[in-house]
């Protein structure tokens, strides 16, 4: 069974992650996600929507599987989380997160990699790495640093608690929150609007906004002590 699929909707590529029940990020799941992102980087689309399964965008790293991993798989886990963050954040096309429900830890990091974030009003959201005693891979914390205000980073990363869509809107984590059934359609509509912008200027402006952060993230990931 494939965990990651892509389809076209109104000229927009929709990448859907579906690993029941909570889209927890196993080594295999991350491998498929990174491969899909690499294909999209090699063959750019007009715009990309990243969606989760109904009710859950992603609960982050699969903490039930990790204790059974040997050293090689633990290394792959960190490498692929870094590759996921870097690969998404570096895409030149518009990227919209359709946050279909709960987005926790690495799941919220993936949403933060998008240029626009449409979230479900029903989800629970947070960066819970500190609470569960899991250090951030360097590209993941780099995205948190780049995309959140200092206040939001303190509240979410250091507070390590789950919160709701309204609080995330107030903190600037999400751009809008809609009823669960509308999340994907609204994300596709936003992606279509962004795709209509001049693509070369959009890509250059995005590169100018992201390059310093990406440079620092790549260097830190290469020297990641978790590896």
C-alpha positions in Angstrom: 0.0 0.0 0.0 1.3 3.4 -0.9 1.3 6.0 1.9 1.7 9.0 -0.5 -0.2 9.6 -3.6 -0.5 12.6 -6.0 -3.4 13.7 -8.3 -4.4 16.8 -10.3 -7.2 19.0 -9.2 -8.1 22.2 -11.2 -4.5 22.3 -12.5 -3.0 21.9 -9.0 -1.1 18.9 -7.8 -2.5 17.5 -4.6 -0.2 15.3 -2.6 -2.1 13.2 0.0 -0.4 11.3 2.9 -2.5 8.4 4.2 -1.0 6.1 6.7 -3.8 5.0 9.1 -4.7 5.8 11.7 -2.8 9.1 12.4 -0.3 9.5 9.5 2.5 8.8 12.0 5.9 9.2 10.3 7.7 5.9 10.0 10.9 5.4 8.1 8.9 4.0 5.2 6.3 6.8 5.2 9.0 9.4 5.2 10.9 7.6 2.4 7.8 7.8 0.2 7.2 11.4 1.1 10.8 12.5 0.4 10.7 10.6 -3.0 7.5 12.4 -4.0 9.0 15.8 -3.1 12.1 15.0 -5.1 10.0 14.2 -8.1 8.1 17.4 -7.7 11.4 19.4 -7.4 12.7 17.8 -10.6 9.4 18.3 -12.5 7.9 21.5 -11.1 4.1 21.8 -10.9 2.1 25.1 -11.1 1.2 24.7 -7.4 1.2 22.0 -4.7 -1.3 21.2 -2.0 -0.1 18.8 0.8 -3.0 17.1 2.5 -3.4 14.6 5.2 -6.0 11.9 5.7 -9.5 12.9 7.0 -9.3 14.1 10.5 -5.5 14.0 10.8 -2.8 15.8 8.9 0.0 14.0 10.8 0.8 13.0 14.4 4.5 13.3 13.7 7.2 10.7 14.2 5.9 7.1 14.9 7.0 6.8 18.5 5.7 3.3 18.7 8.0 2.2 15.9 11.1 4.1 16.8 12.0 2.0 19.9 12.2 -1.1 17.6 14.5 0.6 15.1 18.2 -0.2 15.0 20.9 2.4 14.5 20.6 2.4 10.7 16.9 3.1 10.8 17.2 5.7 13.5 19.7 7.5 11.3 17.4 7.2 8.3 14.5 8.6 10.4 16.5 11.8 11.2 17.9 12.1 7.7 14.4 11.8 6.2 12.8 14.3 8.6 15.5 16.7 7.6 15.0 15.9 3.9 11.2 16.3 4.3 11.6 19.8 5.7 14.3 20.9 3.4 12.6 19.4 0.3 9.2 21.1 1.0 10.7 24.4 2.1 12.9 24.6 -1.0 10.2 24.0 -3.6 10.0 27.0 -6.0 6.3 26.6 -6.7 3.5 27.8 -4.4 2.9 25.2 -1.6 -0.4 25.2 0.4 -0.9 22.9 3.4 -4.4 21.4 3.7 -4.2 20.7 7.4 -7.1 18.2 7.5 -7.0 17.7 11.3 -4.5 17.0 14.0 -1.0 18.2 13.2 1.5 17.4 16.0 5.3 17.6 16.3 6.7 16.7 12.8 3.2 17.0 11.4 3.0 20.6 12.3 6.6 21.2 11.1 5.5 19.9 7.6 2.6 22.3 7.6 5.0 25.2 8.5 7.0 24.4 5.4 4.1 25.6 3.3 3.6 29.1 1.9 -0.1 29.2 3.0 -1.8 27.0 5.6 -5.5 26.1 5.7 -6.4 24.2 8.8 -9.4 22.3 10.1 -11.4 23.9 12.9 -11.6 20.5 14.6 -7.9 19.7 15.0 -5.5 19.8 17.8 -2.1 21.3 17.0 1.3 21.6 18.7 5.0 21.1 18.8 5.3 18.4 21.5 8.9 17.3 21.0 10.0 18.6 24.4 7.1 16.9 26.2 7.9 13.5 24.8 11.7 14.0 25.1 12.6 14.0 21.4 15.1 16.5 20.2 14.4 18.3 17.0 16.3 17.3 13.8 18.1 20.5 12.7 16.0 21.2 9.6 12.8 20.8 11.6 13.8 23.3 14.2 15.1 25.6 11.4 11.7 25.7 9.9 10.1 26.5 13.3 12.7 29.3 13.7 12.1 30.7 10.2 8.3 30.5 10.1 7.2 31.4 13.6 7.5 34.6 15.5 9.6 34.4 18.7 6.4 34.5 20.7 4.8 31.7 18.8 7.9 29.6 19.0 8.1 30.0 22.7 4.5 29.2 23.2 4.4 26.1 21.0 8.0 24.7 21.1 8.8 25.4 24.8 5.3 25.1 26.0 5.0 21.7 24.2 1.2 21.6 24.6 -1.6 21.0 22.2 -3.9 23.8 21.3 -6.7 24.6 18.8 -7.1 26.3 15.5 -8.2 29.6 17.0 -5.0 29.9 19.1 -2.9 28.9 16.1 -4.5 31.6 14.0 -3.8 34.2 16.7 -0.2 33.1 16.7 0.2 33.2 13.0 0.7 29.5 12.6 -2.2 29.1 10.2 -3.6 31.6 7.7 -7.2 30.5 7.9 -9.3 27.8 9.5 -12.4 26.2 7.9 -14.8 23.4 8.6 -13.2 20.0 8.1 -15.1 19.2 4.9 -13.9 22.4 3.3 -10.1 22.2 4.0 -8.9 20.5 0.9 -11.2 22.4 -1.5 -10.2 25.7 0.0 -6.5 24.8 -0.1 -6.8 23.9 -3.8 -8.6 27.2 -4.5 -5.8 29.2 -2.7 -3.1 27.2 -4.6 -4.9 28.0 -7.9 -4.9 31.7 -7.0 -1.2 31.6 -6.2 -0.4 29.6 -9.4 -1.9 32.4 -11.4 0.8 34.8 -10.2 3.9 35.3 -12.5 5.7 32.0 -11.8 9.3 33.2 -12.3 8.9 36.3 -10.1 7.1 34.1 -7.4 10.0 31.6 -7.5 12.6 34.3 -7.2 10.8 36.1 -4.4 10.4 32.8 -2.5 14.0 32.0 -3.0 15.0 35.4 -1.7 12.8 34.9 1.4 14.0 31.3 2.1 17.6 31.1 1.0 19.3 32.3 4.2 17.2 29.9 6.3 17.8 27.0 3.9 21.5 27.6 3.8 21.6 27.5 7.6 19.3 24.4 7.8 21.4 22.4 5.3 24.6 23.2 7.1 23.1 22.2 10.5 21.4 19.1 9.1 24.8 17.9 7.7 26.3 18.2 11.1 23.2 17.1 13.0 24.3 15.5 16.3 21.3 13.2 16.2 22.9 11.4 13.3 
